[in-house]
Amino acid sequence: MTRVSGAKLDELSKEDLILLVERLFDEIERLRVEIDKLKPPPPTSSNSSQPPSRDFKSNRPESRPPKPRGAKEDHEKMERKLVDNPDQVIEVAVERCPCGADLRQVAPLAVVRRQITELPKFKPVVFETRQQEVICPGCKRTVRGKLPEGLEAHRAFGPRLEALVVYLQHQQHLGYERTQMLLKEIFDLELSDGGQACIIERAGNAAQPLAESIRETVRQSRTVGSDETSARKDGQNWWQWVFRSTQGVYHLIRPSRGVDVIQEMMGEWRVSTWVCDCWAPQLKAPAERFQLCLAHQIRNLQGLRERCPRLRWARELQALFREAIHLVKRQAELTERGYQRRVKEIERKLTHLIDRPVTTPQAQPLVKRYRKHREHLLVFLHDPSVPHHNNDCERSLRSSVVHRKITGGFRSEWGPHAYAALASVIDTAKLQKQSVFETLVNLMGKPVLPFLTAQNS
């Protein structure tokens, strides 16, 4: 558009000025479209490491039909199984027919069984111990009766109640106020903030030896995956680390995000394979080899594709990573010779793609990354015990992120250590298909309910 000076603008008529303004609006709109094309796409969970919870959820178009609800066609009907030994049976006899006939003496043709499951009204069980004190006639010492296990003098709450409080706060992520509300409304039980804090601190202390045992198991494993997320303590940024193997999950909360935390975790141990993202301290872990998380790489390549739609390199490398993952899943269907032939072909393609000259500026960080870490990309193809992703570690940290957002962080010195120890015990129990609640009950001590049963019998 030709530039018009201020002097010439004064000479233009009203019609010419209107025409000029319209042309300016058109030019502005054209430039806006070009600027939008140059802008990088917003980060999402599919093109970056952003969690899905932060993705923008747009409204579903009204023209789009809703998903069909109810049972699918040819779907096998699922019914709740009847319990063999119900707690109470209510017989419902037929007395009269609608016509008025008396049917009480007529034998039934069939009995229709239905079962309703209900919860009883909960009421806390309170135990009172009365220890006798006796003065020994010989040594003149005062001797008290020995309290039964589970009714020790230091207790104000039984192990099952303590386990429930830990379960509600650390597994279901209820804050102090909501935990108190649930205990009051469901169990008619009063519990103060101080009482809850004492229970959590005691649970953390009880979990420490078990957490250390989990640590030994994890660091002696052949393959270890790790990840970290932020934590808050007294208004300061700390970091929660997770170290995971096929046998256990170990959490650690420290003020550092550096390699010193990994050294503290591993000690003198060295593993065969370390699975992680590209965070530099992770790649300094004591391991013979590393497997970079391909889920991260596929998302990063997706982000590059959205910024540079014409870049074939990103599309081809992303497809090759997916082909490698699919090959591992199909390994049982192939002969060993056929599988190894496919592995060599994928390795050759990867080398060719990484060595290909790429001049696009936006692609340079990924080009440098893959050239630097070429040997860390396809380790899982050669060792079936090595996963191609680090998603399990990320899942282990998701509940901690929820807990942090609900509670706002830790305000005591013992809080981070108690939470990490309990998270280690809880996640390892889930990994081993064990009941989290029963694991916490056993952690807190011998339940006193068997003592109640013995007294009543």
Backbone torsions as a table, in degrees:
resi	resn	phi	psi	omega
1	MET	NA	134.2	-178.8
2	THR	-71.2	133.3	179.9
3	ARG	-75.0	135.8	-179.3
4	VAL	-113.2	126.1	-179.3
5	SER	-73.9	164.1	-180.0
6	GLY	-62.3	-35.5	-179.7
7	ALA	-65.5	-40.4	180.0
8	LYS	-70.8	-30.7	177.3
9	LEU	-61.0	-35.7	178.9
10	ASP	-64.8	-25.7	-177.9
11	GLU	-86.1	-12.1	-177.2
12	LEU	-75.6	147.4	176.2
13	SER	-79.3	171.5	179.3
14	LYS	-60.8	-41.9	-179.2
15	GLU	-64.5	-39.7	179.3
16	ASP	-67.7	-36.9	177.8
17	LEU	-65.0	-42.0	177.9
18	ILE	-61.5	-42.2	179.3
19	LEU	-64.1	-39.9	178.7
20	LEU	-64.0	-43.1	179.1
21	VAL	-63.2	-40.1	178.8
22	GLU	-62.7	-40.2	178.3
23	ARG	-66.1	-37.6	177.5
24	LEU	-63.6	-41.8	177.7
25	PHE	-61.2	-41.6	178.6
26	ASP	-62.6	-41.7	-179.8
27	GLU	-66.3	-40.4	178.0
28	ILE	-62.1	-42.0	179.1
29	GLU	-64.3	-40.5	178.7
30	ARG	-63.6	-43.5	179.3
31	LEU	-66.1	-35.0	178.8
32	ARG	-64.3	-40.6	178.4
33	VAL	-62.9	-41.8	180.0
34	GLU	-66.2	-39.4	178.5
35	ILE	-63.9	-41.2	178.9
36	ASP	-61.7	-34.4	178.7
37	LYS	-68.6	-31.1	-178.8
38	LEU	-81.2	-19.5	-179.7
39	LYS	-69.1	138.9	175.2
40	PRO	-68.9	149.6	178.9
41	PRO	-64.7	150.1	178.6
42	PRO	-63.7	142.8	-180.0
43	PRO	-67.9	136.7	175.2
44	THR	-133.7	176.7	179.6
45	SER	-70.3	-14.2	-179.4
46	SER	-93.4	-16.1	-179.3
47	ASN	-125.5	11.2	179.4
48	SER	-159.3	-174.2	178.2
49	SER	-89.6	13.2	178.6
50	GLN	-66.8	134.2	-179.8
51	PRO	-68.5	151.4	-179.7
52	PRO	-58.4	-26.5	-178.1
53	SER	-64.8	-21.4	-178.3
54	ARG	-94.7	-2.3	178.0
55	ASP	-67.9	145.7	175.4
56	PHE	-76.3	128.7	-179.6
57	LYS	-102.7	104.8	179.6
58	SER	-78.8	158.6	177.8
59	ASN	-70.7	143.0	177.3
60	ARG	-70.2	133.8	179.3
61	PRO	-57.6	139.1	-179.2
62	GLU	-64.9	-27.1	-179.7
63	SER	-73.7	-19.4	-179.1
64	ARG	-76.8	125.7	-178.7
65	PRO	-68.3	142.2	178.5
66	PRO	-66.8	156.7	178.6
67	LYS	-67.3	140.3	179.5
68	PRO	-64.0	140.2	-179.4
69	ARG	-109.2	166.4	178.7
70	GLY	89.7	-172.5	-177.4
71	ALA	-68.5	142.6	177.2
72	LYS	-79.3	157.9	179.5
73	GLU	-65.2	136.6	-178.8
74	ASP	65.3	16.8	178.3
75	HIS	-83.6	133.1	-179.1
76	GLU	-65.4	130.6	-178.3
77	LYS	-69.5	132.9	179.4
78	MET	-110.5	128.8	179.7
79	GLU	-125.9	149.5	177.9
80	ARG	-69.3	129.9	-178.1
81	LYS	-73.8	143.5	177.8
82	LEU	-77.9	141.1	178.0
83	VAL	-76.8	136.9	-177.1
84	ASP	-68.6	-39.0	-176.3
85	ASN	-122.8	81.1	178.9
86	PRO	-66.1	153.7	-178.7
87	ASP	-70.3	-29.6	-179.7
88	GLN	-148.8	136.5	178.7
89	VAL	-114.7	127.6	179.4
90	ILE	-113.1	112.4	179.3
91	GLU	-81.9	130.1	179.5
92	VAL	-118.4	103.4	-177.8
93	ALA	-89.9	157.5	175.9
94	VAL	-89.5	127.8	-178.2
95	GLU	-105.6	-48.2	-176.4
96	ARG	-140.4	151.5	174.5
97	CYS	-86.1	153.9	175.4
98	PRO	-55.3	-23.9	178.0
99	CYS	-78.0	-10.0	178.8
100	GLY	106.4	-5.6	-177.8
101	ALA	-70.9	145.3	178.9
102	ASP	-83.2	119.3	-175.6
103	LEU	-110.9	12.2	-174.6
104	ARG	-68.0	-23.9	-179.5
105	GLN	-98.3	1.8	-178.3
106	VAL	-88.3	130.7	-179.7
107	ALA	-68.7	135.8	-179.3
108	PRO	-71.4	143.9	175.1
109	LEU	-76.9	-34.4	-178.7
110	ALA	-156.5	165.3	176.0
111	VAL	-122.6	119.4	179.6
112	VAL	-88.7	118.7	-177.5
113	ARG	-98.4	131.6	171.6
114	ARG	-136.4	148.1	-179.4
115	GLN	-129.4	137.1	177.4
116	ILE	-118.5	125.3	178.6
117	THR	-96.3	129.0	-176.8
118	GLU	-134.9	157.5	175.5
119	LEU	-99.5	138.2	175.9
120	PRO	-76.6	166.6	174.0
121	LYS	-75.1	124.5	-176.1
122	PHE	-84.6	140.7	175.9
123	LYS	-141.6	125.2	-178.9
124	PRO	-60.0	145.7	175.7
125	VAL	-99.1	121.5	-177.4
126	VAL	-105.1	125.0	177.5
127	PHE	-103.7	134.2	174.3
128	GLU	-119.0	125.7	176.7
129	THR	-102.2	140.7	178.3
130	ARG	-126.4	95.1	-177.5
131	GLN	-82.1	126.9	174.8
132	GLN	-79.3	140.6	175.0
133	GLU	-112.0	128.8	-178.0
134	VAL	-128.6	136.7	174.6
135	ILE	-90.8	121.9	-179.0
136	CYS	-68.5	125.5	-179.9
137	PRO	-64.8	-23.8	-176.7
138	GLY	-82.9	-60.5	-174.9
139	CYS	-97.2	-4.2	177.6
140	LYS	66.2	15.8	177.5
141	ARG	-83.2	150.8	175.5
142	THR	-87.9	123.0	-176.4
143	VAL	-117.6	132.5	177.5
144	ARG	-104.3	153.4	174.4
145	GLY	-65.2	145.1	-177.7
146	LYS	-79.5	126.1	-178.9
147	LEU	-74.5	144.1	177.6
148	PRO	-64.6	156.0	176.9
149	GLU	-63.3	133.5	-176.1
150	GLY	95.1	-12.1	178.3
151	LEU	-121.8	35.3	-177.1
152	GLU	-63.8	160.0	-174.0
153	ALA	-66.8	-28.0	-176.8
154	HIS	-78.7	-6.8	-174.9
155	ARG	-87.7	140.8	166.4
156	ALA	-113.6	-18.0	-178.8
157	PHE	-136.6	147.7	179.1
158	GLY	-76.1	164.4	-177.4
159	PRO	-59.7	-36.4	-178.9
160	ARG	-69.8	-38.3	176.4
161	LEU	-66.9	-43.5	177.6
162	GLU	-62.0	-42.1	178.7
163	ALA	-62.8	-36.4	179.0
164	LEU	-65.2	-42.4	178.6
165	VAL	-62.2	-44.8	177.7
166	VAL	-63.1	-41.9	-179.8
167	TYR	-62.1	-45.1	-178.9
168	LEU	-64.9	-37.9	-176.2
169	GLN	-84.3	-39.7	-172.6
170	HIS	-98.7	-22.0	178.2
171	GLN	-103.6	-41.7	178.9
172	GLN	-97.8	-5.5	171.8
173	HIS	59.2	46.3	171.5
174	LEU	-89.3	139.0	175.4
175	GLY	-75.4	179.3	-177.6
176	TYR	-59.9	-45.6	-175.6
177	GLU	-66.0	-43.7	-178.5
178	ARG	-70.7	-32.7	175.0
179	THR	-63.2	-44.0	177.6
180	GLN	-62.3	-39.9	-179.8
181	MET	-63.6	-44.3	-179.3
182	LEU	-64.3	-45.9	-178.7
183	LEU	-63.2	-35.8	-179.2
184	LYS	-72.8	-46.7	-173.9
185	GLU	-77.4	-34.5	-176.6
186	ILE	-91.9	-40.7	-173.2
187	PHE	-111.6	-1.2	-178.4
188	ASP	54.3	48.0	-175.0
189	LEU	-126.2	127.0	177.0
190	GLU	-90.4	131.8	178.6
191	LEU	-145.1	126.7	-176.8
192	SER	-86.0	168.9	175.2
193	ASP	-60.2	-42.5	179.3
194	GLY	-63.4	-38.3	177.3
195	GLY	-63.2	-42.1	177.9
196	GLN	-64.3	-44.0	-179.5
197	ALA	-60.6	-41.0	178.7
198	CYS	-63.3	-39.6	179.4
199	ILE	-64.4	-45.8	-178.5
200	ILE	-65.4	-41.2	179.1
201	GLU	-63.7	-42.8	179.7
202	ARG	-65.6	-38.3	178.3
203	ALA	-65.9	-40.0	177.9
204	GLY	-62.5	-41.5	177.7
205	ASN	-64.2	-40.2	179.4
206	ALA	-67.9	-29.8	-177.5
207	ALA	-80.7	-18.1	-174.7
208	GLN	-58.7	-48.7	179.5
209	PRO	-61.3	-39.8	178.7
210	LEU	-67.0	-38.7	177.6
211	ALA	-63.2	-39.0	178.1
212	GLU	-65.2	-35.9	175.8
213	SER	-64.8	-39.7	176.9
214	ILE	-63.9	-39.6	178.1
215	ARG	-59.0	-45.0	179.2
216	GLU	-61.3	-40.7	-179.6
217	THR	-64.7	-43.9	-176.3
218	VAL	-66.9	-47.6	-173.3
219	ARG	-74.5	-12.8	173.7
220	GLN	-93.9	4.3	179.8
221	SER	-76.0	162.5	-180.0
222	ARG	-76.2	-38.3	-179.2
223	THR	-125.7	131.9	180.0
224	VAL	-129.5	133.7	172.0
225	GLY	-109.9	150.3	-178.4
226	SER	-145.6	156.2	177.2
227	ASP	-161.0	171.1	-179.8
228	GLU	-148.8	154.7	175.7
229	THR	-143.9	164.8	-176.2
230	SER	-75.6	153.1	175.2
231	ALA	-139.0	162.6	-179.0
232	ARG	-125.2	132.3	176.3
233	LYS	-138.5	118.4	179.8
234	ASP	51.5	41.7	178.0
235	GLY	76.2	7.7	-179.8
236	GLN	-111.1	150.7	177.9
237	ASN	-80.1	119.4	172.0
238	TRP	-116.4	-176.9	-178.2
239	TRP	-136.2	134.2	174.6
240	GLN	-101.9	120.7	179.2
241	TRP	-102.3	149.4	172.9
242	VAL	-131.6	136.9	177.5
243	PHE	-125.1	124.6	-168.9
244	ARG	-132.5	136.7	171.2
245	SER	-130.1	-172.9	179.0
246	THR	-75.6	-10.8	-178.1
247	GLN	-106.6	-21.6	-175.5
248	GLY	-163.9	167.9	179.2
249	VAL	-132.3	122.2	-176.9
250	TYR	-119.3	127.7	179.5
251	HIS	-107.8	148.3	179.8
252	LEU	-146.7	130.6	178.7
253	ILE	-116.0	120.2	-176.3
254	ARG	-140.1	159.2	178.3
255	PRO	-75.7	-0.2	-175.9
256	SER	-114.5	148.5	172.3
257	ARG	-111.4	15.9	-173.9
258	GLY	-93.9	-177.9	-176.3
259	VAL	-69.2	-16.1	179.7
260	ASP	-62.1	-29.7	177.9
261	VAL	-69.1	-40.2	178.1
262	ILE	-65.4	-39.9	178.1
263	GLN	-64.7	-38.7	176.3
264	GLU	-62.9	-40.7	-179.6
265	MET	-66.8	-47.5	-169.7
266	MET	-87.1	-27.5	-177.5
267	GLY	61.2	-126.4	-179.2
268	GLU	-92.4	1.5	-175.9
269	TRP	-80.7	149.9	178.1
270	ARG	-136.1	128.8	-175.4
271	VAL	-99.1	167.9	178.9
272	SER	-74.8	-48.2	-176.3
273	THR	-136.1	137.2	177.0
274	TRP	-116.2	123.9	-178.8
275	VAL	-105.0	125.2	-174.5
276	CYS	-162.9	-179.5	172.0
277	ASP	-90.0	-161.2	-174.5
278	CYS	-94.5	13.7	177.9
279	TRP	-63.2	125.7	-170.5
280	ALA	-53.7	-45.9	178.6
281	PRO	-59.5	-33.0	178.6
282	GLN	-63.0	-37.3	-177.9
283	LEU	-78.2	2.1	173.3
284	LYS	-104.0	9.5	-180.0
285	ALA	-64.8	151.9	179.5
286	PRO	-74.1	92.1	-177.5
287	ALA	-147.3	151.7	178.1
288	GLU	-73.3	-30.3	-179.2
289	ARG	-154.8	166.6	-177.8
290	PHE	-128.9	148.4	171.3
291	GLN	-120.7	113.8	175.7
292	LEU	-73.5	142.3	-179.6
293	CYS	-66.0	114.1	-179.3
294	LEU	-72.8	-22.9	176.1
295	ALA	-63.3	-40.1	175.1
296	HIS	-62.5	-43.7	-176.4
297	GLN	-66.3	-38.5	178.9
298	ILE	-65.4	-39.5	177.3
299	ARG	-66.8	-41.2	179.0
300	ASN	-64.5	-39.6	177.0
301	LEU	-66.9	-34.0	176.5
302	GLN	-64.0	-41.6	176.4
303	GLY	-62.2	-39.2	177.2
304	LEU	-66.1	-39.3	177.9
305	ARG	-62.2	-38.8	179.8
306	GLU	-69.8	-31.0	176.6
307	ARG	-78.8	-33.0	-177.9
308	CYS	-129.9	78.6	-174.1
309	PRO	-59.9	-25.0	-176.2
310	ARG	-89.7	0.4	-176.7
311	LEU	-81.8	103.6	-178.0
312	ARG	-67.5	-32.2	-177.1
313	TRP	-56.0	-46.1	-179.2
314	ALA	-65.8	-41.6	-178.9
315	ARG	-65.2	-43.3	-177.2
316	GLU	-70.0	-38.9	-179.7
317	LEU	-69.8	-39.1	176.5
318	GLN	-61.2	-44.3	178.9
319	ALA	-64.0	-35.5	-179.4
320	LEU	-68.5	-40.8	176.7
321	PHE	-60.7	-43.3	179.0
322	ARG	-65.8	-36.0	177.1
323	GLU	-64.0	-39.2	179.3
324	ALA	-65.7	-42.3	178.7
325	ILE	-63.3	-43.0	180.0
326	HIS	-65.0	-34.8	-179.8
327	LEU	-63.3	-42.2	179.0
328	VAL	-62.5	-40.0	179.7
329	LYS	-65.6	-27.0	-178.9
330	ARG	-98.5	9.6	-173.9
331	GLN	-59.4	-37.5	-178.9
332	ALA	-66.0	-22.6	-178.9
333	GLU	-83.8	-12.8	-174.8
334	LEU	-107.3	157.0	170.5
335	THR	-74.1	159.8	-179.8
336	GLU	-60.7	-39.2	-180.0
337	ARG	-67.8	-41.0	178.9
338	GLY	-66.4	-38.3	179.1
339	TYR	-65.3	-45.8	-179.0
340	GLN	-64.6	-34.1	177.0
341	ARG	-63.6	-41.4	178.8
342	ARG	-67.7	-36.6	178.2
343	VAL	-62.5	-46.6	179.7
344	LYS	-61.7	-37.5	179.2
345	GLU	-65.2	-42.7	179.1
346	ILE	-67.1	-40.1	177.2
347	GLU	-61.0	-41.4	179.8
348	ARG	-65.0	-43.5	178.3
349	LYS	-62.6	-40.0	-179.5
350	LEU	-64.0	-45.0	178.4
351	THR	-60.3	-41.3	179.3
352	HIS	-63.2	-43.1	-178.8
353	LEU	-68.5	-41.8	-178.1
354	ILE	-67.8	-34.9	179.8
355	ASP	-80.8	-10.1	-178.3
356	ARG	-66.1	135.2	177.0
357	PRO	-65.4	127.1	178.4
358	VAL	-126.1	120.0	-176.0
359	THR	-103.1	-8.3	-179.1
360	THR	-63.1	123.1	-176.3
361	PRO	-59.8	-39.7	-177.3
362	GLN	-65.0	-22.0	-176.6
363	ALA	-88.7	-11.2	-172.2
364	GLN	-60.6	-40.5	178.5
365	PRO	-58.5	-41.7	179.7
366	LEU	-72.6	-36.4	177.5
367	VAL	-60.2	-46.2	179.2
368	LYS	-65.3	-39.0	179.8
369	ARG	-61.0	-48.0	-174.7
370	TYR	-74.1	-29.5	174.8
371	ARG	-70.2	-34.7	179.8
372	LYS	-73.8	-38.3	-173.7
373	HIS	-112.2	34.9	-178.1
374	ARG	-55.3	-42.7	-176.4
375	GLU	-75.3	-5.4	-178.1
376	HIS	-101.4	7.3	-171.3
377	LEU	-94.7	-36.2	-171.7
378	LEU	-124.3	31.2	178.3
379	VAL	-60.4	-36.8	-175.8
380	PHE	-63.1	-22.1	178.2
381	LEU	-69.5	-26.0	-176.3
382	HIS	-99.4	-11.3	-179.6
383	ASP	-139.6	107.4	-176.6
384	PRO	-65.6	-16.0	179.4
385	SER	-80.4	-8.8	-178.3
386	VAL	-97.2	122.8	176.9
387	PRO	-75.8	156.5	-179.8
388	HIS	-88.3	-1.0	-175.7
389	HIS	-139.8	169.1	177.0
390	ASN	-115.5	24.8	-174.3
391	ASN	-64.6	-32.0	-179.0
392	ASP	-62.8	-38.6	177.4
393	CYS	-66.8	-39.8	177.7
394	GLU	-62.6	-40.4	178.2
395	ARG	-64.5	-35.1	179.1
396	SER	-65.7	-22.9	-178.2
397	LEU	-96.1	-13.2	-176.7
398	ARG	-61.8	-42.9	-179.9
399	SER	-64.4	-31.9	178.1
400	SER	-68.2	-35.6	176.9
401	VAL	-65.8	-41.9	177.0
402	VAL	-62.1	-44.6	-179.9
403	HIS	-60.9	-41.5	-179.9
404	ARG	-64.3	-41.3	-178.7
405	LYS	-68.6	-32.7	-178.3
406	ILE	-77.7	-44.1	-173.8
407	THR	-91.3	-21.2	-177.0
408	GLY	82.5	2.7	178.0
409	GLY	112.7	-169.3	-176.0
410	PHE	-104.8	142.3	-178.5
411	ARG	-121.1	2.9	-179.4
412	SER	-123.2	162.7	179.3
413	GLU	-70.0	-35.3	-176.7
414	TRP	-84.1	-15.9	-173.6
415	GLY	-56.5	-52.5	-179.3
416	PRO	-60.9	-39.3	-177.9
417	HIS	-70.5	-38.7	177.6
418	ALA	-65.4	-43.1	-178.7
419	TYR	-64.6	-43.5	-179.2
420	ALA	-63.3	-42.5	179.9
421	ALA	-64.4	-44.1	179.4
422	LEU	-67.5	-37.9	176.9
423	ALA	-62.7	-37.2	177.5
424	SER	-63.1	-44.9	-179.4
425	VAL	-66.3	-44.5	-176.9
426	ILE	-66.4	-48.3	-177.6
427	ASP	-67.3	-34.9	177.2
428	THR	-68.4	-37.5	176.4
429	ALA	-62.2	-43.0	178.3
430	LYS	-65.9	-38.8	178.7
431	LEU	-62.1	-36.6	-178.5
432	GLN	-92.1	13.7	175.9
433	LYS	61.7	35.9	178.4
434	GLN	-104.6	155.9	178.4
435	SER	-68.8	124.8	179.6
436	VAL	-64.4	-43.8	-177.1
437	PHE	-64.5	-46.6	179.9
438	GLU	-64.8	-32.6	175.3
439	THR	-62.2	-42.3	178.7
440	LEU	-68.4	-36.2	177.0
441	VAL	-61.1	-48.0	179.2
442	ASN	-63.5	-31.2	178.8
443	LEU	-67.2	-37.5	-174.2
444	MET	-83.7	-9.8	176.2
445	GLY	128.0	-179.1	-179.4
446	LYS	-74.3	123.1	179.6
447	PRO	-60.6	147.3	-179.1
448	VAL	-89.2	-6.1	-178.7
449	LEU	-63.6	-37.2	174.4
450	PRO	-58.9	-32.9	176.7
451	PHE	-63.5	-38.9	177.7
452	LEU	-64.0	-41.7	179.1
453	THR	-62.2	-41.4	-179.0
454	ALA	-66.2	-36.5	-179.7
455	GLN	-68.2	-34.8	-176.7
456	ASN	-81.5	-18.8	-175.7
457	SER	-80.2	NA	NA
